[in-house]
Amino acid sequence: MSGTSEGPTPAADLIRSAVTDSDISAAPGTEPPSHDSPGAEPFARGALGTGPLALGAVATGPPARGVPAAGTGAPVPVPAAEPPAPDPPAGAPPPGGSPAAGPPPYRTAFTAAPLAMALVDTEGRVVDANDALAALLGAEPGALTGCAAADLVDLASDAGVWHTYREVLRGAQPRLRCTRRLKRPDGRSLWAQVTAAPLAPGAPGVLLSVADISARRDLQARLRHLQMHDPVTRLPNRTLFFERLQAALQAESYEHGGTGRIGLCYLDLDGFKAVNDTLGHRVGDLLLASVAERLTRCAEEAGDGRSGTALVARLGGDEFALLVEDSTGTDQLAELAESVLTALQKPFDLSGRRLSVSASIGVVERHAAGTTATALMQAADTTLYWAKADGKARWTLFDPERNAHRMTRQALSSTLRPAIERGEFALEYQPLVGMEDGRVHGVEALIRWEHPQFGVLAPNRFITLAEEDGSIVPLGRWVLRTACRQARRWELDHPEEEPIFVSVNVAVRQVWDSDLVADVAATLAETGLAPHLLQLELTESAVMGSAGRPLQALKALSDMGVRIAIDDFGTGYSNLAYLSRLPVSVLKLDGSFVRGFQYEPREKQESAGNGEHGGNGRAYGDGGAAGERDTGADEVIVEAMVQLAHRLGLTVTAECVETSAQATRLRRIGCDTGQGWLYSRPVPADRISELLGSPGAGVQAGVANP
């Protein structure tokens, strides 16, 4: 710690205070301990002052000229020299009528004070030292005289302290106070608070005092340990972890042979809450302590032969972190994470109970330069979430591209509701074509987000977000009104043609969070569209097993005349017997079955397109050319489902129809309508108007594609 200066304090006052207060370490206002720093050049004897301190005046006579009287701070004038008085007669009392005076109180206090002190001349040499200082330093009092005071109390090892001390010696600074660690000849170390102050303003030399504060330092160290460590696991806690993390990021280790990189394994126990809830917090604490022991062993084994051992910390709850400074790359972190998973797989024996737990770990490794503690922890937390989502009991490495996608997802989520209010959404329509006559029987409304930053977004980019935050309800109402209004306009614009129906996707949350039946009724009344010209699509997983409110809503809509379709049929429960009890009129076969029809060379099928086909894996979603299945069993399954649907009075729509061969086979099997790129991609409403206005209102392969 660098020296500090304060107002002038006469040495006599310091000694008097030492007599009345023997425990200097408890005195208020003392400064906190400081760290040692590299030393400075040695003190040059004779650099300051011209002679030793005149101690005789202090010890045996009145103060020297300009030296304050003890306890007053004011200089005592020295009278002019007078001729010596004649010796008194034998037996006469001393002058003044009192017995002969002993040593002055100043000298007596200096010698008897429990505070270790020394008088130092302007050259920095000890003129006199009391017994307390000799005992503190483990030396004889007489042996200290003539020694350099700076060497006795280690003032030269810190450049700032050394500079201030020299300034005090030559009167340029009023005071020095610092904390030093001293080593006695017997090898014992102690912490001391060193103070150097002038004897009096303008007087040569200083009074050096040394107080042993080792007990206070030990108490502070114990308190800091309690403050910085977790009481359950005895590991460093969150505060100490971030302190070490900040220091590691700020240290330029690559300049001292380090790698300049940093790694972090962020760990969370899987199912720890169940342990607490079922077995109690006592068992939970025992489990945490045992986990901490295994993590510590893993860190020590991984650090064997390397530059250092990873810091293991408990961040709170069942979250732990292993911080690797100067990491050598992702392989080192992956090896550490794998060893942790292996160590935790072994059962724990806790108070007669045998428990097994697993953990998920997020792993981050990067250059320390340019990153921050916040950024590193955000990346680790995100990666830990990925490990949980990917199935738990595993470690996952941070992926910048995946994180960028997550950030984009977050940006979309935060702007979704305002985008609905700003009208940033639009609808496109994909024809549903009769397999026998090639006519457009209906269209499916597919939503698009015309995002000002990311461009036009397909439903799979934002519908899930809308379902999560509830904005699917107002968005669904907008889609329903817009689609019904457009269907009614087509009906009015083409009175000579048979009206086409419009199919609108509905999410289950719309049924639970809003009155879907009332919304549909109000929309039909507002637009004038007949109920049978509206078809509502729900996914198979949402419809199958429906009970309570969803089933009641579906029945009410069906009684109203609205068509109900099950989307992506064949990928969920496939409970065909349950269909007879549901108010369903249409099955839309999942496109994966159609893609299983292998009637053309693979390269020809691949050239047919790999984007939207009109089918959708989620509400409002668009299908795409997914991976094909090389099996003829799909054809048999589709034929059986079509026959069963027809026996139940349902019509069947095949999604993802891409080739003429697929269409031919589906028509022979008995599918009623088809949807896919063979007929048209999703197009704006005016393109559908052109189709309806064409002779025969039929659709040939690709005629509606841009």
C-alpha positions in Angstrom: 0.0 0.0 0.0 1.3 3.4 -0.9 2.2 5.8 2.0 -0.4 8.3 3.0 0.2 11.7 4.5 -1.8 13.4 7.2 -1.6 16.6 9.3 1.4 17.1 11.5 1.3 15.1 14.7 4.0 15.9 17.3 5.9 12.9 18.5 5.1 13.7 22.1 1.4 13.5 21.4 2.0 10.1 19.7 3.8 8.8 22.7 1.2 10.1 25.1 -1.6 8.4 23.1 0.4 5.2 23.1 0.5 5.3 26.9 -3.2 5.7 27.2 -4.1 3.3 24.4 -2.1 0.2 24.3 -4.1 -1.5 21.5 -3.3 0.5 18.5 -4.8 -2.1 16.1 -8.3 -1.2 17.4 -7.9 2.5 17.0 -10.4 4.0 14.6 -9.2 5.5 11.4 -6.5 3.0 10.8 -6.0 2.2 7.1 -6.7 -1.2 5.6 -3.8 -3.5 4.8 -2.1 -3.2 1.5 -0.3 -5.5 -0.9 3.4 -5.5 -1.2 5.0 -4.2 -4.4 8.5 -4.4 -5.8 11.1 -2.4 -3.8 12.8 0.8 -4.8 16.4 1.9 -4.6 18.1 1.8 -1.1 18.2 4.9 1.0 21.5 6.8 0.5 23.1 7.6 3.8 23.7 11.3 4.1 21.2 12.3 1.4 19.0 14.1 3.9 20.1 16.1 7.0 23.6 16.7 8.2 23.9 15.0 11.6 22.3 12.7 14.1 19.2 13.5 16.0 20.1 15.4 19.3 18.4 13.0 21.7 20.1 14.3 24.9 17.8 17.3 25.1 14.8 15.0 24.9 16.1 12.6 27.5 17.8 14.9 30.1 17.0 18.5 29.6 14.5 21.0 28.2 13.5 20.8 24.5 15.8 22.1 21.9 15.1 25.4 20.2 11.9 25.1 18.2 11.0 21.7 19.7 7.5 21.8 21.2 7.0 21.0 24.8 5.3 17.6 25.3 1.5 17.8 24.9 1.5 21.5 23.8 2.7 21.6 20.3 4.2 25.1 20.9 7.9 25.7 20.7 9.6 26.4 24.1 12.0 29.4 23.9 15.5 28.8 25.1 16.8 31.6 27.4 20.2 33.2 26.9 23.1 31.5 28.5 23.7 32.6 32.1 26.8 32.0 34.3 26.6 28.8 36.3 25.0 29.2 39.8 27.3 28.6 42.8 26.9 25.2 44.4 24.4 25.2 47.2 25.5 24.7 50.7 25.8 21.2 52.1 22.4 19.9 53.0 20.5 22.7 51.3 17.5 21.7 49.2 17.8 21.9 45.4 16.7 25.1 43.7 13.0 25.4 43.6 12.5 23.7 46.9 11.9 20.2 45.4 14.0 17.0 45.3 16.3 16.3 42.3 14.2 15.6 39.2 14.5 12.1 37.5 14.2 11.3 33.8 11.6 13.6 32.0 8.1 12.1 31.6 8.7 12.1 27.8 11.6 9.7 28.1 9.8 7.5 30.6 6.7 7.2 28.4 8.9 6.4 25.3 10.6 3.6 27.2 7.5 2.1 28.9 5.0 2.5 26.1 3.5 -0.8 24.8 3.6 0.7 21.3 6.8 -0.2 19.5 8.6 3.1 18.7 12.0 4.4 17.5 13.5 7.8 17.1 15.0 8.2 13.6 17.4 10.9 12.4 17.2 12.8 9.1 19.4 10.2 7.5 16.9 7.4 8.3 19.1 5.8 11.1 17.6 4.7 14.4 18.9 6.9 17.2 16.9 5.1 20.0 14.3 2.3 20.1 12.1 1.2 23.0 11.9 -2.3 24.3 8.5 -2.8 22.6 10.0 -2.4 19.2 12.9 -4.7 20.0 10.5 -7.4 21.3 8.3 -7.0 18.2 11.2 -7.4 15.8 12.9 -10.1 17.9 16.1 -8.2 18.6 17.9 -6.6 21.5 17.1 -2.9 22.0 20.7 -1.8 21.8 21.1 -3.7 18.5 18.6 -1.5 16.7 20.6 1.7 17.2 22.3 2.8 14.0 20.2 0.5 11.8 18.4 1.9 8.8 14.8 2.1 9.9 13.5 1.4 6.4 15.2 -2.0 6.5 13.7 -2.9 9.8 10.1 -2.3 8.7 10.5 -3.0 5.0 9.7 0.4 3.7 12.0 0.2 0.6 10.2 -2.7 -1.1 7.2 -0.5 -2.2 8.1 2.4 -4.4 5.2 4.6 -3.2 5.9 3.9 0.4 9.6 4.5 0.0 9.1 7.8 -1.7 6.6 9.1 0.9 9.0 8.0 3.7 11.9 10.0 2.2 9.6 13.0 1.9 8.7 12.7 5.6 12.4 12.5 6.6 13.2 15.8 4.9 10.0 17.5 6.1 8.2 17.7 2.7 5.4 15.3 3.9 3.6 15.6 7.3 3.1 11.9 7.8 3.4 8.3 6.5 1.1 5.4 7.4 1.3 2.1 5.7 0.8 -1.6 6.3 3.8 -4.0 5.9 4.4 -7.7 6.3 7.5 -8.2 8.5 9.5 -11.3 9.0 11.3 -11.9 12.4 14.6 -13.7 12.8 12.8 -16.7 14.1 10.9 -17.1 10.8 7.6 -15.9 12.1 5.8 -13.3 10.0 3.5 -10.6 11.2 1.5 -7.7 9.8 2.4 -4.3 11.1 1.0 -0.8 10.7 3.9 1.6 10.4 3.6 5.3 11.1 6.3 7.9 10.7 5.7 11.5 11.9 8.0 14.5 12.6 8.9 15.1 16.3 7.8 18.7 15.9 7.2 21.1 13.0 10.6 22.2 11.7 12.5 19.8 14.1 14.9 17.2 12.5 14.1 13.5 12.7 10.9 11.5 13.0 9.2 9.2 15.4 8.6 5.8 13.9 5.8 3.7 15.5 5.0 0.0 14.6 1.7 -1.7 15.7 1.2 -5.4 15.3 -2.2 -5.9 13.5 -1.8 -9.6 12.7 -4.8 -10.6 14.7 -7.0 -8.1 12.9 -5.6 -9.3 9.5 -6.4 -12.9 10.4 -9.9 -11.9 11.4 -10.4 -10.0 8.2 -9.1 -13.0 6.2 -11.5 -15.4 8.0 -14.4 -13.0 7.4 -13.5 -12.7 3.7 -13.3 -16.5 3.4 -16.8 -16.8 4.9 -18.1 -14.1 2.6 -16.5 -15.6 -0.5 -17.3 -19.3 0.0 -20.4 -21.4 0.0 -21.2 -22.8 3.4 -22.7 -26.1 2.0 -20.0 -27.1 -0.4 -17.1 -25.0 0.9 -16.5 -24.0 -2.7 -15.9 -20.4 -3.9 -19.3 -18.7 -4.2 -20.7 -16.6 -7.0 -19.0 -13.4 -5.7 -15.5 -14.9 -5.6 -16.1 -16.7 -9.0 -16.8 -13.4 -10.7 -13.9 -11.7 -9.0 -11.6 -14.4 -10.4 -13.3 -14.2 -13.8 -12.9 -10.5 -14.0 -9.2 -10.8 -13.1 -8.6 -13.5 -15.6 -10.2 -11.5 -18.4 -8.1 -8.4 -17.5 -4.8 -10.2 -17.1 -2.7 -10.2 -20.2 -1.4 -13.7 -19.6 -0.1 -14.2 -23.2 2.6 -11.6 -22.4 3.9 -13.9 -19.7 3.8 -17.2 -21.5 0.1 -17.8 -21.2 -2.4 -18.7 -24.0 -4.6 -15.6 -23.6 -7.6 -17.8 -23.8 -10.3 -18.7 -21.2 -12.7 -21.6 -20.9 -15.8 -22.3 -18.9 -17.9 -25.3 -18.1 -21.3 -24.2 -16.8 -23.0 -27.1 -15.1 -26.6 -27.8 -13.8 -27.8 -31.0 -12.1 -30.7 -32.7 -13.9 -33.7 -33.3 -11.6 -32.2 -31.8 -8.5 -35.4 -30.1 -7.5 -37.1 -33.6 -7.3 -34.4 -34.6 -4.7 -35.1 -31.6 -2.6 -38.9 -32.0 -2.9 -39.0 -35.7 -2.1 -36.1 -36.3 0.3 -35.7 -32.9 1.9 -33.1 -30.1 1.8 -30.8 -32.0 4.2 -30.3 -34.8 1.6 -30.1 -32.2 -1.1 -27.3 -30.4 0.7 -25.4 -33.7 1.2 -25.8 -34.3 -2.5 -24.4 -30.9 -3.4 -21.4 -31.4 -1.1 -20.7 -34.7 -2.7 -21.0 -33.3 -6.2 -18.6 -30.5 -5.2 -16.0 -33.1 -4.1 -16.2 -34.9 -7.4 -16.0 -31.7 -9.4 -12.9 -30.7 -7.4 -11.2 -34.1 -8.1 -12.0 -33.7 -11.8 -10.5 -30.3 -11.8 -7.3 -31.4 -10.0 -6.9 -34.4 -12.3 -7.4 -32.3 -15.4 -4.9 -29.7 -14.1 -2.2 -32.3 -13.4 0.7 -31.5 -15.6 -0.9 -28.3 -16.9 -0.2 -24.7 -15.9 -3.0 -24.5 -13.4 -6.1 -26.2 -11.9 -9.6 -25.1 -12.9 -11.5 -23.0 -10.3 -14.6 -24.9 -9.2 -17.4 -22.7 -7.8 -21.0 -23.0 -6.8 -23.0 -20.2 -8.4 -26.2 -21.0 -6.6 -28.8 -23.7 -6.3 -27.6 -26.7 -8.3 -25.4 -24.6 -10.6 -21.6 -25.1 -10.7 -18.9 -23.6 -12.8 -15.4 -24.7 -13.7 -13.2 -21.8 -14.9 -10.1 -22.7 -16.9 -7.6 -19.8 -17.2 -5.1 -20.0 -20.1 -7.0 -22.8 -21.7 -5.4 -24.6 -24.7 -8.6 -24.9 -26.8 -11.9 -26.6 -27.0 -10.4 -30.1 -26.7 -9.3 -29.3 -23.2 -12.7 -28.1 -22.2 -14.4 -31.0 -23.9 -12.1 -33.4 -22.0 -12.9 -31.7 -18.7 -16.7 -31.8 -19.4 -16.6 -35.4 -20.4 -14.7 -36.3 -17.2 -17.3 -34.5 -15.1 -20.2 -36.4 -16.7 -18.4 -39.7 -16.1 -17.7 -38.8 -12.5 -21.3 -37.8 -11.8 -22.7 -41.0 -13.3 -21.5 -43.1 -10.3 -24.2 -43.4 -7.6 -24.0 -41.3 -4.4 -24.4 -42.9 -1.0 -26.0 -40.3 1.3 -27.2 -41.2 4.8 -28.1 -44.7 3.8 -29.7 -43.6 0.5 -28.3 -44.4 -2.9 -28.9 -41.7 -5.4 -28.0 -41.2 -9.1 -28.0 -37.9 -10.8 -26.8 -36.5 -14.1 -25.8 -33.1 -15.3 -26.0 -30.9 -18.3 -23.0 -28.8 -19.2 -22.6 -25.7 -21.4 -19.0 -25.3 -22.7 -17.5 -22.0 -23.9 -13.9 -21.5 -24.9 -12.6 -18.3 -26.5 -9.9 -15.6 -26.5 -10.0 -13.6 -23.3 -9.2 -10.4 -25.1 -12.4 -8.7 -26.4 -14.8 -10.6 -24.2 -16.5 -9.7 -21.0 -17.7 -11.6 -18.0 -21.3 -10.8 -19.0 -20.8 -12.1 -22.6 -19.0 -15.2 -21.4 -21.8 -16.1 -18.9 -24.5 -15.4 -21.4 -22.9 -17.8 -23.9 -22.4 -20.4 -21.2 -26.0 -20.1 -20.0 -27.3 -20.3 -23.6 -25.2 -23.4 -24.2 -26.4 -25.0 -21.0 -30.0 -24.5 -22.2 -29.1 -26.2 -25.5 -27.7 -29.2 -23.5 -30.9 -29.4 -21.5 -33.1 -29.1 -24.6 -31.0 -31.7 -26.5 -31.9 -34.3 -23.9 -29.9 -33.6 -20.7 -27.0 -35.7 -19.3 -24.6 -34.2 -21.9 -22.3 -31.4 -22.7 -22.8 -28.9 -25.6 -20.2 -26.6 -27.1 -21.2 -23.0 -27.8 -22.1 -22.5 -31.5 -21.9 -18.9 -32.8 -24.3 -19.7 -35.7 -26.8 -21.3 -33.4 -26.5 -18.4 -31.0 -27.1 -16.0 -33.9 -30.3 -17.8 -34.7 -31.4 -17.6 -31.1 -30.7 -13.9 -31.0 -32.7 -13.5 -34.2 -35.5 -15.5 -32.6 -35.4 -13.3 -29.5 -35.5 -10.2 -31.7 -38.5 -11.5 -33.6 -40.2 -12.4 -30.3 -39.8 -8.9 -28.9 -41.2 -7.2 -32.0 -44.0 -9.7 -32.8 -46.9 -8.0 -31.1 -46.0 -4.5 -32.4 -45.7 -5.9 -35.9 -49.4 -7.1 -35.7 -50.4 -3.5 -34.8 -48.3 -2.1 -37.6 -49.8 -4.4 -40.2 -46.5 -6.1 -41.2 -48.2 -9.4 -42.1 -49.7 -10.6 -45.4 -51.4 -13.7 -46.8 -50.5 -15.9 -49.7 -52.7 -18.7 -51.0 -51.9 -22.2 -52.3 -54.6 -24.0 -54.4 -56.2 -27.2 -53.3 -56.9 -29.0 -56.6 -59.3 -31.8 -57.4 -57.4 -34.9 -58.4 -60.1 -36.0 -60.9 -61.1 -32.7 -62.6 -58.0 -30.5 -62.0 -60.2 -27.7 -60.7 -59.4 -25.4 -57.9 -61.7 -26.4 -55.1 -60.2 -24.3 -52.4 -57.1 -22.5 -51.2 -55.0 -22.6 -48.0 -54.2 -19.2 -46.5 -50.5 -19.0 -45.5 -49.2 -16.1 -43.5 -46.0 -14.1 -44.2 -44.2 -11.6 -42.1 -42.8 -8.8 -44.1 -40.2 -7.9 -41.6 -38.4 -4.6 -42.1 -35.0 -6.0 -41.1 -35.1 -9.7 -42.0 -37.3 -9.6 -45.1 -40.2 -11.9 -45.8 -40.4 -14.6 -43.2 -42.2 -17.9 -43.5 -44.5 -19.1 -40.7 -42.0 -21.6 -39.3 -39.9 -18.6 -38.3 -42.4 -17.0 -36.0 -45.6 -19.0 -35.4 -44.0 -21.0 -32.5 -43.0 -17.7 -30.9 -46.6 -16.4 -31.3 -47.9 -19.5 -29.6 -45.5 -19.1 -26.7 -46.3 -15.5 -25.9 -50.0 -15.6 -26.7 -49.8 -13.2 -29.7 -51.2 -16.1 -31.8 -54.7 -15.0 -30.7 -54.8 -11.5 -32.2 -52.7 -12.8 -35.2 -55.1 -15.6 -35.7 -58.1 -13.2 -35.7 -56.4 -11.1 -38.3 -55.7 -14.2 -40.6 -59.3 -15.4 -40.2 -60.8 -12.0 -41.1 -58.5 -11.4 -44.0 -58.9 -14.8 -45.5 -62.7 -14.8 -45.2 -62.9 -11.3 -46.7 -60.7 -12.4 -49.6 -62.8 -15.6 -50.2 -66.0 -13.5 -50.3 -64.4 -11.2 -52.8 -63.5 -14.1 -55.1 -67.1 -15.3 -54.8 -68.5 -11.9 -55.8 -65.9 -11.3 -58.6 -66.6 -14.7 -60.2 -70.3 -15.4 -59.9 -70.3 -17.8 -62.8 -67.8 -20.1 -61.1 -68.5 -22.4 -58.2 -67.3 -20.7 -55.1 -64.0 -22.0 -53.6 -63.5 -22.5 -49.9 -60.6 -21.0 -47.9 -58.6 -23.1 -45.4 -57.2 -21.4 -42.3 -54.8 -22.9 -39.8 -55.8 -22.7 -36.1 -53.5 -23.2 -33.1 -54.7 -25.0 -30.0 -54.0 -21.9 -27.9 -56.6 -20.0 -29.9 -59.2 -22.4 -28.7 -58.0 -22.1 -25.0 -57.2 -18.4 -24.9 -60.1 -17.0 -26.9 -63.7 -17.8 -27.8 -62.9 -19.2 -31.3 -66.6 -20.0 -31.9 -67.6 -16.4 -31.3 -64.7 -15.1 -33.4 -65.7 -17.3 -36.4 -69.3 -16.4 -36.1 -68.6 -12.7 -36.0 -66.2 -13.0 -39.0 -68.6 -14.9 -41.1 -71.4 -12.4 -40.3 -69.0 -9.4 -41.0 -67.7 -10.7 -44.4 -70.9 -12.5 -45.6 -69.0 -15.7 -46.3 -71.1 -18.9 -46.1 -69.9 -21.2 -43.3 -69.3 -24.2 -45.7 -66.7 -22.0 -47.6 -64.5 -21.9 -44.5 -62.2 -24.7 -43.5 -60.3 -24.7 -40.2 -57.1 -26.8 -40.0 -55.7 -28.2 -36.7 -52.7 -30.5 -36.4 -53.4 -34.2 -35.6 -51.7 -33.9 -32.2 -54.0 -31.1 -31.2 -57.2 -32.8 -32.3 -56.6 -36.4 -31.3 -57.5 -36.9 -27.6 -59.3 -33.6 -27.4 -61.6 -33.2 -24.5 -63.4 -30.5 -22.7 -63.3 -27.0 -24.3 -61.4 -27.9 -27.5 -63.8 -30.7 -28.4 -66.9 -28.6 -27.5 -65.5 -25.8 -29.8 -64.9 -28.1 -32.7 -68.5 -29.5 -32.4 -70.0 -26.1 -32.2 -68.0 -25.0 -35.3 -69.1 -28.1 -37.2 -72.7 -27.6 -36.3 -72.3 -24.1 -37.6 -71.4 -25.6 -41.0 -67.7 -24.9 -40.9 -65.4 -27.7 -42.3 -62.8 -29.1 -39.8 -59.6 -30.6 -41.2 -56.8 -32.6 -39.5 -53.5 -31.4 -40.8 -50.3 -33.6 -41.0 -52.4 -36.7 -40.5 -50.2 -39.8 -40.0 -47.4 -38.2 -38.0 -49.1 -38.0 -34.6 -51.4 -40.3 -32.7 -53.0 -41.9 -35.8 -55.9 -43.1 -33.7 -58.2 -43.9 -36.6 -61.0 -45.2 -34.4 -61.2 -41.9 -32.6 -62.0 -40.2 -35.9 -65.6 -41.4 -35.8 -66.2 -39.4 -32.6 -64.7 -36.2 -33.8 -66.5 -33.5 -35.9 -63.9 -33.8 -38.7 -64.6 -33.7 -42.4 -61.2 -33.7 -44.0 -57.9 -35.5 -43.6 -54.7 -33.9 -44.9 -52.1 -36.6 -45.3 -48.6 -35.6 -44.3 -46.3 -34.9 -47.2 -43.7 -37.5 -46.0 -46.0 -40.3 -47.3 -46.3 -38.7 -50.7 -42.5 -38.2 -51.0 -42.2 -42.0 -50.3 -43.6 -42.7 -53.7 -40.6 -43.6 -55.9 -41.8 -43.6 -59.5 -39.2 -41.3 -60.9 -35.4 -41.2 -60.6 -34.2 -39.5 -57.5 -32.4 -36.7 -59.3 -35.6 -35.9 -61.2 -37.6 -35.7 -58.0 -35.0 -33.5 -56.4 -35.2 -31.1 -59.3 -39.0 -30.8 -58.7 -38.3 -28.3 -55.8 -37.3 -28.2 -52.3 -39.4 -25.4 -50.7 -43.0 -25.1 -49.8 -45.6 -27.6 -50.9 -48.6 -26.3 -49.0 -48.4 -28.9 -46.3 -47.4 -27.7 -42.8 -45.8 -29.3 -39.8 -47.3 -26.8 -37.4 -50.3 -24.5 -37.3 -49.8 -21.8 -40.0 -46.7 -23.6 -41.2 -45.7 -24.4 -44.8 -44.4 -27.9 -45.8 -41.1 -28.4 -47.5 -39.3 -31.1 -49.3 -38.0 -33.1 -46.4 -35.8 -36.2 -46.5 -37.3 -38.9 -48.7 -38.0 -42.4 -47.5 -37.0 -45.2 -49.8 -39.9 -47.6 -49.1 -43.0 -48.7 -51.0 -44.8 -49.2 -47.7 -45.9 -45.6 -47.8 -48.1 -46.3 -50.8 -49.8 -49.1 -49.0 -50.3 -47.0 -45.8 -51.8 -44.1 -47.8 -54.2 -46.4 -49.7 -55.4 -47.9 -46.4 -55.9 -44.5 -44.8 -57.8 -43.2 -47.8 -60.1 -46.2 -47.9 -60.8 -45.9 -44.1 -61.4 -42.1 -44.4 -63.9 -42.7 -47.2 -65.7 -45.3 -45.1 -66.0 -42.7 -42.4 -67.4 -40.1 -44.8 -64.2 -38.0 -44.9 -62.4 -36.5 -47.8 -58.6 -36.8 -48.2 -56.1 -34.1 -49.3 -52.5 -35.1 -50.2 -49.8 -32.6 -49.4 -46.5 -32.0 -51.1 -47.5 -33.3 -54.5 -44.4 -32.5 -56.7 -44.5 -34.8 -59.7 -47.1 -36.0 -62.2 -46.3 -39.6 -61.3 -47.2 -38.9 -57.7 -50.4 -37.2 -58.7 -51.3 -40.1 -60.9 -50.8 -42.6 -58.2 -52.7 -40.6 -55.6 -55.6 -40.2 -58.0 -55.7 -44.0 -58.6 -55.5 -44.6 -54.8 -58.5 -42.3 -54.4 -57.3 -39.0 -52.9 -59.8 -36.3 -53.4 -57.6 -33.2 -53.6 -53.9 -32.5 -53.9 -51.7 -29.6 -52.8 -48.1 -28.9 -53.8 -45.7 -27.4 -56.2 -47.0 -29.5 -59.1 -50.0 -27.2 -59.1 -48.8 -24.0 -57.6 -46.6 -22.4 -55.0 -48.2 -20.1 -52.5 -49.1 -17.0 -54.5 -50.7 -13.6 -53.8 -54.5 -13.3 -54.0 -54.5 -11.7 -57.5 -52.8 -14.8 -58.9 -55.7 -16.9 -57.6 -58.1 -14.5 -59.2 -56.3 -15.1 -62.5 -56.8 -18.9 -62.1 -60.4 -18.5 -61.3 -60.9 -16.2 -64.3 -59.2 -18.7 -66.8 -61.3 -20.9 -69.0 -62.6 -23.9 -67.1 -60.9 -22.6 -63.9 -58.6 -25.6 -64.0 -55.0 -25.9 -62.9 -52.4 -27.7 -64.9 -49.0 -28.7 -63.7 -47.1 -25.6 -62.8 -49.5 -23.1 -64.4 -49.8 -21.0 -61.3 -46.2 -21.0 -60.4 -44.3 -17.7 -60.9 
